[in-house]
Amino acid sequence: MFSSELKFQTQGELCLGRHLLHVDASHGSESVIGQGALALFTEFAKLRPEVEVRHLRLWEDEELRARMEYSLRHVRAKMARMSQRGSEEDVQCFANIELLAAEIATARGLVISAPMWNYGVPWVLKQYFDAVLHPGLSFQEAEGGCRGLLGGGRPLVLLTSAGGGAQKDHLTPWVLDVGAMLGFDEPKVVAVAHLARDRDAALRSLEAAAAPAARHLAESGRSKEATEEPEPDCGYEELLPWLQSRGLGEEALDTLRAAKVGGEMFLGASAEDWENEELGLSEQEVRQLLRLQEEFRAL
Ligand SMILES: Cc1cc2nc3c(=O)[nH]c(=O)nc-3n(C[C@H](O)[C@H](O)[C@H](O)COP(=O)(O)O)c2cc1C
């Protein structure tokens, strides 16, 4: 589909972040889905207090809106860069876009809050996705379709509301498609309708859905990581999720990621290698790694 793809020029190499991203196009914190999101994140914080939630308020945040600017100037810069004719000006034109694309591409999970507008999404949400969806920056072409730069298996929760019955709905399938393109292909939809008739009932139903949606966000991806067994010659991208599923902490994972430790290097490392001061691993982490090496060998 794409003859070539973009490469990050103003951002470093991507690796899975520690954050969950909330892309919020709701009508504000008092709206029904605004209150639903509050209930969801209250539950989520109980389950995964260590995960940072980044909240992108698409309507209210002027700085963010400036970074999301995407006009014909950007389209031309993109085309020039994709055909290897990009100038320094074209690179700079994409600096904000690269920042936003990296933020979503590396998130552990995605929550999208969007009321239905004219059967679809509010334009501000479409603009956000037009700004961040670029081959090479947030997804790549693969057999059978597009996939996230860091692979799939990550959770998506869609919180959505409609004034009427929402019998015609272009919003949900579109959000699920663009989410999956980015690697958030384990979706859970929390939808309420007939707000014009009964807001209280809609709010009650959203609040009742908050705990299961929070569990989905907290657990989805983890179970997948835990069941996939990497090959001995795997790259660090496959090895790290497995180590994480076995309980290796974030700091040690970061160290291994920076050194791009794949299967072979992991198996070949001695106790002295792990104790090397340059790695900065604690005694406990070294012991854990030695134990995990044994477990990996036994796979
Ligand atoms: C511009 C606009 C377009 C809308 N289009 C639809 C629509 O196509 N179908 C529908 O059921 N409700 C539509 N609504 C109603 C919204 O979905 C409703 O205001 C929203 O769900 C309210 O939710 P909240 O309390 O979470 O803000 C529209 C509202 C606005 C402002």
The ligand as an SDF file (V2000), in Angstrom:
LIG
                    3D

 31 33  0  0  0  0  0  0  0  0999 V2000
  -22.4330   18.3920   16.6680 C   0  0  0  0  0  0  0  0  0  0  0  0
  -23.1990   17.2810   17.3280 C   0  0  0  0  0  0  0  0  0  0  0  0
  -23.6330   16.2130   16.5610 C   0  0  0  0  0  0  0  0  0  0  0  0
  -24.3340   15.1650   17.1540 C   0  0  0  0  0  0  0  0  0  0  0  0
  -24.7100   14.1020   16.4010 N   0  0  0  0  0  0  0  0  0  0  0  0
  -25.3550   13.0580   16.9750 C   0  0  0  0  0  0  0  0  0  0  0  0
  -25.7430   11.9030   16.2020 C   0  0  0  0  0  0  0  0  0  0  0  0
  -25.4580   11.7770   15.0300 O   0  0  0  0  0  0  0  0  0  0  0  0
  -26.4100   10.9200   16.8300 N   0  0  0  0  0  0  0  0  0  0  0  0
  -26.7420   10.9780   18.1400 C   0  0  0  0  0  0  0  0  0  0  0  0
  -27.3690   10.0380   18.6450 O   0  0  0  0  0  0  0  0  0  0  0  0
  -26.3740   12.0350   18.9020 N   0  0  0  0  0  0  0  0  0  0  0  0
  -25.6980   13.0710   18.3340 C   0  0  0  0  0  0  0  0  0  0  0  0
  -25.3090   14.1590   19.1030 N   0  0  0  0  0  0  0  0  0  0  0  0
  -25.5840   14.1260   20.5230 C   0  0  0  0  0  0  0  0  0  0  0  0
  -24.3500   13.7410   21.2940 C   0  0  0  0  0  0  0  0  0  0  0  0
  -23.9450   12.4270   20.9910 O   0  0  0  0  0  0  0  0  0  0  0  0
  -24.6480   13.9380   22.7480 C   0  0  0  0  0  0  0  0  0  0  0  0
  -24.6480   15.3400   22.9450 O   0  0  0  0  0  0  0  0  0  0  0  0
  -23.6350   13.3370   23.5940 C   0  0  0  0  0  0  0  0  0  0  0  0
  -23.7370   11.9710   23.5700 O   0  0  0  0  0  0  0  0  0  0  0  0
  -23.7850   13.9020   24.9810 C   0  0  0  0  0  0  0  0  0  0  0  0
  -22.9500   13.1850   25.7910 O   0  0  0  0  0  0  0  0  0  0  0  0
  -22.2080   13.7740   27.0210 P   0  0  0  0  0  0  0  0  0  0  0  0
  -23.1870   14.0140   28.1100 O   0  0  0  0  0  0  0  0  0  0  0  0
  -21.2330   12.7020   27.3530 O   0  0  0  0  0  0  0  0  0  0  0  0
  -21.5870   15.0340   26.5650 O   0  0  0  0  0  0  0  0  0  0  0  0
  -24.6160   15.2040   18.5280 C   0  0  0  0  0  0  0  0  0  0  0  0
  -24.1690   16.2860   19.2980 C   0  0  0  0  0  0  0  0  0  0  0  0
  -23.4620   17.3030   18.7140 C   0  0  0  0  0  0  0  0  0  0  0  0
  -22.9580   18.4400   19.5730 C   0  0  0  0  0  0  0  0  0  0  0  0
  1  2  1  0
  2  3  1  0
  2 30  2  0
  3  4  2  0
  4  5  1  0
  4 28  1  0
  5  6  2  0
  6  7  1  0
  6 13  1  0
  7  8  2  0
  7  9  1  0
  9 10  1  0
 10 11  2  0
 10 12  1  0
 12 13  2  0
 13 14  1  0
 14 15  1  0
 14 28  1  0
 15 16  1  0
 16 17  1  0
 16 18  1  0
 18 19  1  0
 18 20  1  0
 20 21  1  0
 20 22  1  0
 22 23  1  0
 23 24  1  0
 24 25  2  0
 24 26  1  0
 24 27  1  0
 28 29  2  0
 29 30  1  0
 30 31  1  0
M  END
$$$$
